[in-house]
Amino acid sequence: MTGSIATDHLMVFPGKFSEQFVVDQLDKVSLSFLVDQLEVRRGGVAANICFGLGSLGMNPILVGAVGADFDEYRAWLERHGVDTKSVHVSRTKHTSRFLCTTDQVQAQIATFYAGAMEEARDIELRPIADRVGGLDLVIVAPNDPLAMVRHTEECRALGIPFAADPSQQLARMEGPEIRTLVEGAAYLFTNEYETSLLLKETGWSESEVLDRVGYWVKTYGPEGVRIESKDTEPLVVPAVKVIDEVDPTGVGDAFRAGFLWGLHAKLSLERSAQVGCTLAAIVLETVGTQEYTLDRAEFSKRVAVTYGGDAAAEIESKLRV
């Protein structure tokens, strides 16, 4: 699992940002906001997906770049089944940080510090494959753009199947880079907006994308998931009903973790998507991307309510949580 590893620092300002700005002084802004709340959460796309895979009983390999401040986060991930031996530690930079302040009307001022993530481009996959005796599937998730391109090209050169998950980096990367990430992917993940952006930036039609990937997994939030391939009819899987929507952060990462776990467990695409949708619903009902715990019986019950007893029985037989 290649991609970002970060911590989120989330703050709440009890007033309105808009009331603090003087229109004719915007070119000289110098403001400090006294906040009432601060939450520090573990995050990063690759780390979130690995946490989900570990919670489902796998031992995923996390590949990314961090700072010397990663020790506590490393211990947390390892306690949840994640192999962190291939995480690169920068000698000079801190782990990536997302700092965001939200006011009382949900306006936000945020800053993202890439930090050590920029060194992910120096990570080579071959030694990792040698260490563990081969790689079944490499997920190329949002990361330093040069790292994403390098890891994709390495997979093609080494003959390792890979999944393309460009996500938010689609807005930063240009057409040729995006085409490099997609070409030859066993799986391509996008949400509804990312689908449109990918087509716009690559200049490809949907059929031209399907000519280049094995399966295209499109997520549509509460409308569920659609899985397409060149040679089969589209598969549509409805979303799991959410009991209480709390925090949407990391929901897409949770779906990917569930879906990838299903593939590893030799479940069908449909069952894998059902696992993904169930885990996504659980994360949506939780504050934080890695603050949930899984119970085998409760998970199976959630599956049964939406997808039926047969689906629940088949999925539960594979669960080790």
C-alpha positions, 0 to 999 in steps of 0.5 A: 500500500503506497500513499500518504501518511499524515496527521490531521490537526483540527481546530474550531474557532467560535466566531466567524472568519468573515467578521475578522477581515477588513476589505480594504486591508486584505493585502496586509492580512495579519490575523491570529484566531484563538480556538476553543478545540483541537483534535489530533487525528491519525490520517493519510490515505495509505495509513487509513486503508492499511488500518482498515485492512489490518482491522479486517485481519490482514497484514498489509505493507505500508509504503510511504515517507514520514518524519522522526516523529512517527514512532507513536503512530507506527506503534498504533498501526503495528498494534492493528496488524500493519507492517511498517518496516518499509516506511521511509523515515526522513532525516530532516522533515516532519511527517505530513500535517493537515492543519485546519480551522473551522468557524461557527458557519463551517468556513475553513482555513487550512494548510497542508504541509507535505514534509517527508511525503516528498521523499516517497519518490525515493522509495523503490518497490523491488527491495520490498517485494524481495523482503516479503517474497513477492507482492500480490497487488500494489495500491498506488494511492494519493502521494507525492506525484513523482512517487505515484508515477515511479511506483506505477512504472515499477509495477509495470516493469516488475510485472506486479498487478497494481490498483490506481487510486489517484483521488485528490491528486487528480486536481494537481497532476496533468493529463500525461501523468494521469494517463501513466497512472491509469494505463494497465491498472488491474483496478481503478478507483474514482468517485463521481467527481474524480471520474469527470476530472479524470476524463477531462484531464486525460482526454479519454472517453469512458470506453477508452479508460475501460480499454486500459484497466481491468475494473473501474470501481466508481463510488457514488456515496449514498447511491452505492458503487458501480463496477465496470469492465470492458467485457462484462455488464456493470455491477451495481452495489447499493450503499449500507444505510447509515445510522448516524452520519458523524464524519465523512473523512476517510469514508472512501479509504474505508471502502477501498480497505473493505473491497481490497480485503474481499479480493484478498479473501477470494470473494467475488467483486459483488461481495468485496464491494459489499464489505467495502460499503459496510466498512464505509458506513461504519467509518461514516458513523465514527469521528476520525478515520482510524477510531473504529473497532470491528466486531465480527457478529455486528459486522455480519449483521450490518451486511445481512440487513442490506445484502441478505443472509447469504451475503452475510454468511459468506463474508463472515466465514472469511472474517477473523476480526 
